[in-house]
Amino acid sequence: MTPDHTSGGHAPVGQAPGGHAPARRTVVAGALAGAAALLLGTGTGTGTGTAAAAPAGPLVLRLPAPTGPHAVGAAVRHLVDPSRNDPWAPAVGVRELMVTVFRPAVSGRGLPRLPQLTPDAADAFTLLAPLVRPALPGAGVDWAATLTHARTGAPPLPARRPVLVYSPGGGDSRAMGSSLAIDLASHGWTVVTVDHPGDASEVEFPDERPGRDRVRTTVLRPDLDAGTFRTMIDTRVADLRFVLDALGLDRVGLYGHSAGGTAVAQALHEDPRVAAAVNLEGYLDQMDGALLPVAREGTDRPLLLAGTDGFRDARLDRSWSALLGRGGPVARRQLADSHHWVFTDYAALVPQLRAAGLTTAAGRVAMVGSVDPRVSVPAVRRLVRSFFARHLPVPGSGAGSGAASGSGAVPRAGRGSGSAPTARWGRSPQ
């Protein structure tokens, strides 16, 4: 089940299954307390959750290294759009986003590696994990200890570079797309990963403000209705267009997973600044079956539809086939032996959880399939990288000959923007 599209998002949580409590920051407790009333009390009772034999100490998970020739630097930014209110928390009065900018860097040696999750975000995620993703454990992982392969403070390489913008799936934060973003940056693109507060599992801001805590958790629930889904997609499309406004971008590539894939495809349709997009297994219709305009009317700019054999269903086929039937530069690809979250960092992380006895074999398959991460991670990276190498190439890279085009399957191993609102930039979380 994917919360983004079939039964909606996942419930916020006030306490973790098994009585786990925050270990590091009391601020997280305040953020979660406000969500406690919405907790459905389902715990991990899905049959795909925590396995029995857990390690004695907290597991430290590792992300795969990037494959490009460049070091990667990272900077976290707080963007404020005063022209919109927040649909999930109107008391905030504005729409705020947190983004991370990954750039090819001169060198990162000696500089700290960016954590996948800050301590406060990790505390929140520890409580939320089994609820937003039932196969994840409620204890036994030090989520704050996972480091990315990007360095904070690394000076960017000179030269103007094409920009890619990432939108994560509903119920996921931008942090769970770190590995692919950093790999793309190591090959020469500037990559901006975007959080969508309100539907992301947790988003950490630089400080508190009226209407929200510093760590803001998801408002989505498993019983998501059609109106909430529509609001989520509309808000994400507006968020992405605002990021282009705020950063002064006029020709970009977008890629997104699940609800993020839905949003980037629709943003491609609406905004001429988007040169090409990759939809990583997002539906192209509303929950009532009404096709989105991009599927109904088609596109004249390149769009890649990438899916998995484990998640593919009649709804996905119907909405994707409607777009493919319109013609134009649209391609479809499918990964074998895989499932929905193979397009995210979970492709590498969930097999480590399984090896440590922190999830079941069924839980692993339900999240990322049975495919080995040594196969799936390079396959996803090549798929996305080759598409953008053809349609938004890095100058001087000589890339682009292996771009995705047409329709087919990824083989198994061995086998008009209007006037821009003023953006305010805030401090980044420490």
C-alpha positions as CSV (number, residue, x, y, z in Angstrom):
1,M,0.0,0.0,0.0
2,T,1.2,3.5,-0.8
3,P,-0.2,6.2,1.4
4,D,0.4,8.8,-1.2
5,H,-2.2,7.6,-3.6
6,T,-4.4,4.7,-2.5
7,S,-5.3,5.2,1.1
8,G,-3.6,8.5,1.7
9,G,-0.8,9.6,4.0
10,H,0.0,8.3,7.4
11,A,-1.1,9.4,10.8
12,P,1.0,11.7,12.9
13,V,2.1,10.2,16.2
14,G,2.2,11.2,19.8
15,Q,4.2,8.3,21.1
16,A,6.0,5.4,19.6
17,P,5.0,1.8,19.6
18,G,6.6,0.0,22.5
19,G,6.8,3.2,24.7
20,H,10.0,4.6,23.0
21,A,10.6,8.3,24.1
22,P,12.7,11.0,22.5
23,A,16.3,10.8,23.6
24,R,17.9,14.1,22.5
25,R,15.7,17.1,22.3
26,T,12.6,18.1,24.3
27,V,11.5,20.3,21.5
28,V,10.4,17.2,19.5
29,A,8.0,16.2,22.3
30,G,6.2,19.4,21.8
31,A,5.9,19.0,18.1
32,L,4.6,15.4,18.5
33,A,2.2,16.2,21.3
34,G,0.0,18.4,19.0
35,A,-0.4,15.4,16.7
36,A,-1.2,12.9,19.3
37,A,-5.0,13.3,19.0
38,L,-4.9,12.1,15.4
39,L,-3.0,8.9,16.2
40,L,-5.1,5.9,15.1
41,G,-3.3,3.5,17.3
42,T,-2.5,1.1,14.6
43,G,1.2,0.6,15.6
44,T,3.0,-1.8,13.3
45,G,0.3,-4.4,13.0
46,T,0.7,-5.1,9.3
47,G,2.6,-8.3,9.3
48,T,5.5,-6.6,7.6
49,G,7.0,-4.7,10.6
50,T,9.7,-5.4,13.1
51,A,11.4,-8.8,13.1
52,A,12.3,-10.6,16.3
53,A,16.1,-10.7,16.5
54,A,17.3,-7.1,16.9
55,P,21.0,-6.2,17.5
56,A,22.1,-5.3,21.0
57,G,23.0,-1.7,20.1
58,P,21.4,0.9,17.8
59,L,22.1,0.1,14.1
60,V,24.0,2.8,12.1
61,L,22.8,2.7,8.5
62,R,25.0,3.7,5.6
63,L,24.2,5.4,2.3
64,P,25.9,4.4,-1.0
65,A,28.7,6.7,-2.2
66,P,28.2,8.8,-5.3
67,T,29.7,7.7,-8.5
68,G,30.6,11.0,-10.3
69,P,34.0,12.8,-10.5
70,H,33.1,15.7,-8.3
71,A,32.9,16.2,-4.5
72,V,29.5,17.5,-3.4
73,G,28.7,20.4,-1.1
74,A,25.4,21.0,0.7
75,A,23.6,24.0,2.1
76,V,20.2,24.0,3.8
77,R,17.9,26.9,3.2
78,H,14.6,28.2,4.6
79,L,12.3,29.8,2.0
80,V,9.2,31.8,2.9
81,D,6.5,32.6,0.4
82,P,4.4,35.5,1.8
83,S,1.9,35.4,-1.1
84,R,0.4,32.1,0.1
85,N,-0.9,30.7,3.4
86,D,-0.2,27.2,4.6
87,P,-3.2,24.9,3.7
88,W,-2.4,22.5,6.4
89,A,-1.8,25.1,9.2
90,P,-3.5,28.4,8.4
91,A,-2.3,29.9,11.7
92,V,1.2,30.1,10.2
93,G,0.1,32.8,7.8
94,V,2.7,32.1,5.1
95,R,3.9,29.1,3.2
96,E,7.4,28.0,4.3
97,L,9.7,25.5,2.7
98,M,12.9,23.8,3.7
99,V,15.3,22.9,0.9
100,T,18.8,21.5,0.6
101,V,21.0,22.6,-2.3
102,F,23.6,20.1,-3.4
103,R,26.4,21.4,-5.7
104,P,29.6,20.0,-7.3
105,A,32.3,21.2,-5.0
106,V,36.0,22.1,-5.2
107,S,36.8,19.7,-2.3
108,G,35.1,18.6,0.8
109,R,38.0,17.1,2.5
110,G,38.1,17.9,6.2
111,L,34.6,19.4,6.3
112,P,31.7,17.7,8.1
113,R,29.4,15.4,6.2
114,L,25.8,16.4,6.1
115,P,23.7,14.1,8.3
116,Q,20.7,12.6,6.5
117,L,18.6,13.7,9.5
118,T,19.5,16.2,12.2
119,P,19.2,15.0,15.8
120,D,15.8,16.7,16.3
121,A,14.4,15.4,13.0
122,A,15.8,11.9,13.8
123,D,14.0,11.9,17.2
124,A,10.7,12.7,15.4
125,F,11.3,10.2,12.7
126,T,12.1,7.5,15.3
127,L,8.6,7.9,16.6
128,L,7.0,8.3,13.2
129,A,8.9,5.6,11.2
130,P,6.6,2.6,11.9
131,L,3.5,4.7,11.2
132,V,4.6,6.4,8.0
133,R,6.2,3.2,6.8
134,P,4.9,0.1,8.7
135,A,7.8,-2.1,7.7
136,L,10.2,0.2,9.6
137,P,11.2,-0.6,13.2
138,G,10.1,1.4,16.2
139,A,13.4,1.0,17.9
140,G,16.9,-0.2,17.3
141,V,18.2,2.3,14.7
142,D,20.2,5.5,15.4
143,W,18.6,7.5,12.6
144,A,20.7,10.6,13.5
145,A,23.9,8.7,12.8
146,T,23.4,8.2,9.0
147,L,25.7,10.5,7.2
148,T,25.4,11.6,3.5
149,H,28.3,11.9,1.2
150,A,27.9,15.7,0.9
151,R,30.0,18.1,2.9
152,T,28.7,21.2,4.5
153,G,30.6,24.4,3.7
154,A,32.4,22.9,0.7
155,P,32.9,25.7,-1.9
156,P,31.1,25.1,-5.1
157,L,32.9,24.6,-8.4
158,P,32.8,27.7,-10.6
159,A,30.5,27.7,-13.7
160,R,26.9,27.8,-14.4
161,R,25.2,24.4,-14.1
162,P,21.8,23.0,-14.9
163,V,19.5,22.6,-12.0
164,L,17.3,19.7,-11.0
165,V,14.6,19.9,-8.3
166,Y,13.3,16.9,-6.3
167,S,9.9,16.4,-4.7
168,P,9.6,13.4,-2.3
169,G,6.7,11.1,-1.8
170,G,3.8,11.9,0.5
171,G,4.7,11.1,4.0
172,D,8.4,11.3,3.2
173,S,10.9,14.1,3.9
174,R,13.4,15.3,1.4
175,A,16.1,13.5,3.5
176,M,15.0,10.2,2.1
177,G,16.1,11.3,-1.4
178,S,19.6,12.3,-0.5
179,S,21.5,9.5,-2.2
180,L,20.2,10.0,-5.7
181,A,20.4,13.8,-5.3
182,I,24.1,13.6,-4.3
183,D,24.9,11.2,-7.0
184,L,23.4,13.6,-9.6
185,A,25.4,16.5,-8.1
186,S,28.6,14.4,-8.3
187,H,28.0,14.2,-12.0
188,G,27.7,18.0,-12.4
189,W,24.1,19.1,-11.8
190,T,23.0,21.4,-9.0
191,V,20.2,19.6,-7.2
192,V,17.6,21.1,-4.9
193,T,15.6,18.8,-2.7
194,V,12.3,20.2,-1.3
195,D,10.3,19.4,1.8
196,H,6.5,19.9,1.6
197,P,5.6,20.8,5.3
198,G,2.3,19.4,6.4
199,D,2.5,16.2,4.4
200,A,6.2,15.4,5.0
201,S,6.8,13.1,7.9
202,E,8.8,15.7,9.7
203,V,10.4,19.1,8.7
204,E,12.8,21.0,10.9
205,F,12.8,24.8,10.7
206,P,15.5,27.1,12.0
207,D,13.1,28.3,14.8
208,E,9.6,28.3,16.0
209,R,6.9,30.7,14.8
210,P,3.3,31.3,15.7
211,G,1.2,28.5,14.3
212,R,3.9,25.8,14.3
213,D,6.7,24.2,16.3
214,R,10.3,24.1,15.2
215,V,9.9,20.4,14.2
216,R,6.7,20.1,12.2
217,T,5.1,16.6,11.7
218,T,2.7,15.3,9.1
219,V,-1.0,15.9,9.2
220,L,-1.8,13.1,6.8
221,R,-3.8,10.1,7.9
222,P,-4.3,6.6,6.4
223,D,-7.9,7.5,5.6
224,L,-6.9,10.3,3.2
225,D,-9.9,11.5,1.2
226,A,-10.1,12.9,-2.3
227,G,-10.2,16.5,-1.2
228,T,-7.0,16.1,0.9
229,F,-5.2,14.4,-1.9
230,R,-6.1,17.2,-4.3
231,T,-4.9,19.8,-1.8
232,M,-1.6,17.9,-1.4
233,I,-0.9,17.8,-5.1
234,D,-2.0,21.4,-5.8
235,T,0.2,22.6,-2.9
236,R,3.2,20.7,-4.1
237,V,2.9,22.1,-7.6
238,A,2.7,25.6,-6.1
239,D,5.7,24.8,-3.9
240,L,7.8,23.7,-6.8
241,R,6.9,26.8,-8.8
242,F,7.7,29.0,-5.9
243,V,11.2,27.4,-5.5
244,L,11.8,28.3,-9.2
245,D,10.7,31.9,-8.4
246,A,12.8,32.1,-5.2
247,L,16.0,30.8,-6.7
248,G,15.5,32.7,-10.0
249,L,15.5,29.6,-12.2
250,D,14.2,29.7,-15.8
251,R,15.1,26.3,-17.2
252,V,15.2,23.3,-14.9
253,G,14.5,19.6,-14.6
254,L,12.1,18.2,-12.0
255,Y,12.0,14.7,-10.6
256,G,9.8,13.3,-7.9
257,H,8.7,10.1,-6.2
258,S,5.1,9.0,-5.8
259,A,3.1,12.1,-4.9
260,G,6.2,14.0,-5.8
261,G,6.1,12.3,-9.2
262,T,2.5,13.3,-9.7
263,A,3.4,16.9,-8.8
264,V,6.4,17.2,-11.1
265,A,4.5,15.9,-14.0
266,Q,1.7,18.4,-13.5
267,A,4.3,21.2,-12.9
268,L,5.8,20.3,-16.2
269,H,2.4,20.9,-17.8
270,E,1.8,24.2,-16.0
271,D,5.2,25.9,-16.0
272,P,7.2,26.5,-19.2
273,R,10.4,26.9,-17.1
274,V,10.4,23.2,-16.6
275,A,12.4,21.7,-19.5
276,A,12.0,18.0,-18.6
277,A,10.7,15.8,-15.7
278,V,10.9,12.3,-14.3
279,N,7.9,10.9,-12.5
280,L,9.0,8.0,-10.3
281,E,5.8,6.1,-9.9
282,G,3.3,8.8,-9.2
283,Y,-0.3,8.5,-10.4
284,L,-1.6,10.9,-13.0
285,D,-5.2,11.2,-11.8
286,Q,-7.2,12.2,-8.8
287,M,-8.5,9.7,-6.3
288,D,-11.9,9.8,-8.0
289,G,-10.3,8.8,-11.3
290,A,-10.4,12.2,-13.0
291,L,-7.2,12.5,-15.1
292,L,-4.8,15.4,-14.3
293,P,-4.5,17.9,-17.1
294,V,-1.0,16.6,-18.0
295,A,-2.5,13.1,-18.7
296,R,-5.6,14.5,-20.4
297,E,-3.9,17.0,-22.6
298,G,-0.3,15.5,-23.0
299,T,3.0,17.3,-23.0
300,D,5.4,18.7,-25.6
301,R,8.4,18.5,-23.3
302,P,10.2,15.3,-22.2
303,L,8.7,13.3,-19.4
304,L,9.9,9.9,-18.1
305,L,7.5,7.6,-16.3
306,A,9.5,5.1,-14.2
307,G,7.8,2.4,-12.2
308,T,8.3,-1.0,-10.6
309,D,6.8,-4.4,-11.2
310,G,5.8,-4.7,-7.5
311,F,3.7,-1.6,-7.4
312,R,2.2,-1.6,-10.8
313,D,-1.6,-1.6,-10.8
314,A,-4.7,-0.9,-12.9
315,R,-4.9,2.8,-11.8
316,L,-1.2,3.5,-12.7
317,D,-1.6,1.8,-16.0
318,R,-4.8,3.7,-16.8
319,S,-3.5,7.2,-16.0
320,W,0.0,6.6,-17.5
321,S,-1.5,5.0,-20.7
322,A,-3.8,8.1,-21.1
323,L,-0.7,10.3,-21.3
324,L,1.3,7.9,-23.5
325,G,-1.7,7.8,-25.8
326,R,-1.4,11.5,-26.4
327,G,2.0,11.0,-28.1
328,G,4.8,13.4,-27.5
329,P,8.2,12.9,-25.9
330,V,7.0,10.6,-23.1
331,A,8.8,7.4,-22.1
332,R,8.0,4.6,-19.8
333,R,10.4,2.3,-17.9
334,Q,9.9,-0.5,-15.3
335,L,12.3,-1.9,-12.8
336,A,12.2,-5.7,-12.1
337,D,11.9,-7.4,-8.8
338,S,11.4,-4.1,-7.0
339,H,8.7,-2.1,-5.2
340,H,7.6,1.5,-4.7
341,W,10.4,2.9,-2.4
342,V,13.3,1.5,-4.4
343,F,13.5,5.0,-5.9
344,T,14.5,6.5,-2.5
345,D,17.2,5.9,0.1
346,Y,15.2,3.0,1.4
347,A,16.6,1.0,-1.5
348,A,19.9,0.8,0.4
349,L,18.6,1.2,4.0
350,V,15.8,-1.4,4.2
351,P,18.1,-4.4,3.2
352,Q,20.4,-3.3,6.0
353,L,17.4,-3.4,8.4
354,R,16.6,-6.8,7.2
355,A,20.1,-8.1,7.6
356,A,20.1,-6.8,11.2
357,G,16.8,-8.5,12.0
358,L,14.9,-5.1,12.3
359,T,12.4,-5.9,9.6
360,T,11.0,-9.0,8.1
361,A,11.5,-10.5,4.6
362,A,7.9,-9.5,3.8
363,G,8.6,-6.0,5.0
364,R,11.7,-5.7,2.8
365,V,9.7,-6.8,-0.3
366,A,6.8,-4.5,0.5
367,M,9.1,-1.5,0.5
368,V,11.8,-2.1,-2.1
369,G,11.3,-5.6,-3.5
370,S,13.7,-8.5,-3.5
371,V,16.2,-6.9,-5.8
372,D,19.7,-6.5,-4.4
373,P,20.6,-2.8,-3.7
374,R,23.9,-3.4,-5.7
375,V,21.6,-3.7,-8.7
376,S,18.7,-1.4,-7.8
377,V,20.7,1.7,-6.7
378,P,22.9,1.9,-9.8
379,A,19.9,1.1,-12.0
380,V,17.8,4.0,-10.6
381,R,20.8,6.4,-10.7
382,R,21.6,5.5,-14.4
383,L,17.9,5.8,-15.4
384,V,17.5,9.3,-14.0
385,R,21.0,10.5,-14.9
386,S,20.8,9.3,-18.5
387,F,17.4,11.1,-19.0
388,F,18.7,14.4,-17.8
389,A,22.0,13.9,-19.6
390,R,20.0,14.0,-22.8
391,H,17.5,16.7,-22.0
392,L,19.3,19.0,-19.6
393,P,23.0,18.1,-20.0
394,V,25.9,19.3,-18.0
395,P,28.1,21.5,-20.3
396,G,31.2,19.7,-21.4
397,S,30.2,16.4,-19.9
398,G,29.9,14.5,-23.2
399,A,27.0,12.7,-21.6
400,G,23.7,11.9,-23.2
401,S,24.2,8.9,-25.4
402,G,22.5,6.5,-23.1
403,A,19.3,8.5,-22.4
404,A,16.0,6.9,-21.7
405,S,13.6,7.0,-24.6
406,G,10.7,4.9,-25.9
407,S,9.0,2.4,-23.6
408,G,10.2,-0.8,-22.1
409,A,11.8,-2.2,-19.0
410,V,15.0,-1.7,-17.1
411,P,16.7,-5.1,-17.4
412,R,17.7,-7.3,-14.5
413,A,21.3,-7.5,-13.5
414,G,23.0,-10.0,-15.7
415,R,20.1,-10.4,-17.8
416,G,4.9,30.3,-17.7
417,S,5.7,31.6,-14.8
418,G,3.8,34.7,-13.7
419,S,5.3,37.4,-11.6
420,A,7.5,36.0,-8.8
421,P,6.6,36.6,-5.2
422,T,9.3,37.9,-3.0
423,A,11.1,35.2,-1.1
424,R,12.6,35.6,2.3
425,W,15.7,33.5,3.2
426,G,16.1,32.4,6.8
427,R,18.7,30.7,8.8
428,S,19.4,27.0,8.3
429,P,19.0,24.4,11.1
430,Q,22.3,23.6,12.9
